[in-house]
Amino acid sequence: MTATLKEFQVDTSNLLFSKLTAHDYEQIVFCQDKITGLKAIIAIHNTTLGPGLGGLRMYNYKNEADAINDVLRLSRGMTYKAAISGLNLGGAKAVIIGDPRKLKSEAFMRKFGRFVENLNGKYITAEDIGTTTRDMEYIKMETEYVTGLPEIMGGGGDPSPVTAHGVHLGLKACAKEVFGSDNLHGKKVLVEGIGKVGGNLVHLLSEEGAEIYVSDVNEEALKNLAAEYKVKVVPLDERFNIDIDIYSPCALGATLNDENIPNLKCAIVAGAANNQLADETVHGPALMERGILYAPDFLINAGGLINVYTELNGYNRAIAMAHTDAIYDVTRSIIKTAKDENIPTYAAANKMAEKRIDEIGKIHLTY
Ligand code: NAD
């Protein structure tokens, strides 16, 4: 087969390596398979603390640049989440480009599993948006380096109750700071997004006697929830108009932005959604200036990661829950650092994660 030199020329106007160097990514793997149509990117950000564990996202990205940006951003986030949660894990993530409803097959997912296997344990995959436990079962046929398996296969099953437990503790740790007590009885909490995590959180809050407000795009889910729990349904476009104590974003990310932060009527923001601040360097300080306490999302929603981490040594939900308990104390400690150093809580959390990576990295240099 012949090919001209010109065919191999790539667009170098946006050099990828400058991006990788800026945030110190270790390795990016591009995987393609003509037979199944698989196009995947695995980004390993940092393995100082252990193998990079991060979910496999499958999404019909508009273009390759969007897919690369997503996998870079998400893998770096995993490094921080694992570090702050005290896990011996690094940060990594994988994306597959394409529509999950059209492209997926057994061979497709197994081929991805073979690429994971080739990395020899440097990357461990898991479920994410667009992939399921069934996909993880196919991947498992080709590699040991997969988590998020169903319970009958020794996996942890749905991680959402563990995530909700951590988020609940995050809320309580913030309440202790703001109200002097971590008892949420009578506190007005708005849960935005009552899916797997939000629904479990509503359960925990109702057991504690909180006054619960809920918003969601899914009317049917709201109706079902209101039949089971004492909750007040708030239309989405009115959710920032009501006076509450705690706003808990448990749906999409980037819900805190220039428009709504000046209008928030709450004392605490603490929820499960990833990347709640549209721009952390702008909106972290903006919340701080308004005197609103923000619980860093990657810290309090780490229960899901802790759950899959527990699978690596033989899954046990009690251990996953017990490990997640630490979120309360870590949140308290971050609030203290943020106060002492007069910095936003997200910055205090980043500092704590970086400090652990730095210190453990140093002890690994010597025997
Ligand atoms: P889910 O899909 O089960 O629930 C999401 C809910 O949000 C659904 O009820 C959906 O109808 C609702 N929703 C969607 N768009 C909305 C909008 N614009 N406004 C209001 N509601 C909207 O997801 P989940 O597993 O509960 O996860 C919730 C969030 O927590 C996500 O951001 C996820 O990335 C994050 N998270 C989840 C876990 C986990 O263990 N499931 C772990 C860490 C982080």
Residues whose N, C-alpha, C, O or C-beta is under 5 A from the ligand:
A	BS01	NAD	P159 S160 T163 E192 G193 I194 G195 K196 V197 G198 S215 D216 V217 N218 C250 A251 L252 G253 A272 A273 N274 N301 G304
